[in-house]
Amino acid sequence: MRTYIGRQQAVSSEDFAELALGTPVELWLGVEGESDEERAAREDAARDILADQPDMPDDLIRIAAQVIEDNPDLFDVTPLARPVRRRRAARKGVAA
């Protein structure tokens, strides 16, 4: 199944996110090994975008929820087993 955003095909989950957001994912998540100066510039650019588009956080949440709902295998999430709480039986009686 092919996924298109506008006229662009999204080949990977990164493509889908970038096309849906209209910005590179790295702008929001950063890149490994970026300097403090690069991070500050990236964060400034992100703040400018959010200032120009105040509804963007709501749109991002909606897009993320839709992506997760449509493609749960993207995240390869394995539910963790919940530990079983065991109650110790109360001991009644007299110690001998």
N, C-alpha and C positions, 0 to 999 in steps of 0.2 A: 504494500500500500504506500502510495506517495503522499507526502504532505506539502502543501503549498501555502505560503504566506504572501498574499498579493500575487505577483507573477514569479516569485522566486521559490525554488524547491528547497525544502529543508531536508538535508541528507542525514544529519546527525542531530542529537539533542542540543548540541551547542549552536548549530545553525538555526534550529527552531527558536531557541531562546533569543538569539541575536536578531533574527528577522521579526519576531514578535515584539521585542523591546525597542527595536530601532537603534540600538547601540550595542557595541561589543560586550559580551558577558564580562570580559576582563575589567571593564570600567567599573563594574560593581563588585567584583570578587577580588580584583588584584591579580598579580602574577607572582610566582615564586621568585624570590631574590630581588624584588624591587627595592630601590633605595628609599630612604625617608623622603627625599625630595620628589621622587617619582610618585610615591604614595600620596603626598600632599597635593601634587598637581592633579592626580586622578580623582581624589576626593573633592577638590575644588570644582572640577568639571562635572562630577556627579551632582554636587550641590546646585550648580548653575542649571543643570537639566531639570532637577526637581523643582527649582524655583520657577522655571518657565512652564512646567507641566505639573501643577499641584495635585492632579488626580492620578498621577503615575503610580504611586505606591498601591493604590487600590487596584489599578489595572494590573500591576505586577502580581499581586496576590491572586487575582482572578485567573490570570494566565498560568501561574504556577499550579494552582489547584486543577485547572483543566488539563494541563500536561500530565500531572500525576494521575488523574482519573483516567485519561485516555491511554497512558503508557506506564502502567505500574512497574513494568519490568525495567524501565530506565534506571531505576535506583537499586535494583537487586536487593531489596530490603528483606531480611529474614527476621520474622518475629522471634523475640527471645521468649523462652519459656519462663513463666512466672514461678518463682520458688513457692513450694507448698509449705504453708505454715502448719507446723505440727504442734498440737497442744499436748502437753504432758498430762496424763491422767492424774487427777488428784489422788494421792494415796491416803486412804483413811485407815485408821487402825493404830495400834500401839506398837511401838518398837519393842522387841523382846530383849 
